[in-house]
């Protein structure tokens, strides 16, 4: 699993950080950043929950791995 955040869509609600802070953080402007683009398997359920909770649908999950 690979995660990206669309900075143009992010509204800075912080739901992703509250849900799985070891994978997401927030910049000074409130927008989310991904700390771990390829999170450990133990966090996948929480990452999926963060995707579902994002009010702007700014979190993108991909099954492609980095080469």
N, C-alpha and C positions, 0 to 999 in steps of 0.2 A: 504494500500500500504506500502511496506517495501523496503528500498533501501540499496544496498551494492555497493561497488566499488572494482573491481578486481585490487589490487595494482600492480600485475605483468603486467597487460595490460595498466594501466594508463600511459600516456606520458606527463602529466603535462601541457596540453594546457590551462587549466583554464576556458574553456567554461562553465563548470557546475557552477563554482563560479560566473562568470559574469552573468549567467542566473538566478540563484536562490541562492544567497549568504547566505540566512538564513538557507539553508539546507546543503550546501557544503562549504568546506574551503580547503586550500592547506597547505601541510606540507612544511618545509624548503626545501625539495628536489623537490618540485613542484607537487608531487602526491596529488591527491584529497583524502579528508576524508569526511565522512558523519557526519554532526553535529546532524541531526535529522533523524534517521533511519526510523521513522514512521512520515512523515511530515503531517502537518495539511491539510485538504481537500482543503483549499484555495490556496495551492501551487502546487497541482497535475498537472495542465496544464504546469506550468513552469518546474516542474521536468521532465515531458515527453519531453518537448522541450530540456532540458539539455541532456537527453538520446539520442535524435535524433542528437544533435550537437556534441556529444563526438566523436572525430576522431578515437579513439581506441576501441570504443564500450565496455568501461570498466565499465559502470554503469548498474547494474542489478536491475530490478524491480520485485517484487514478491507480490502476493496478500495474501500470508500467513502472519498472525499476530503472534507476539511473544506470547507465552503462559503466 
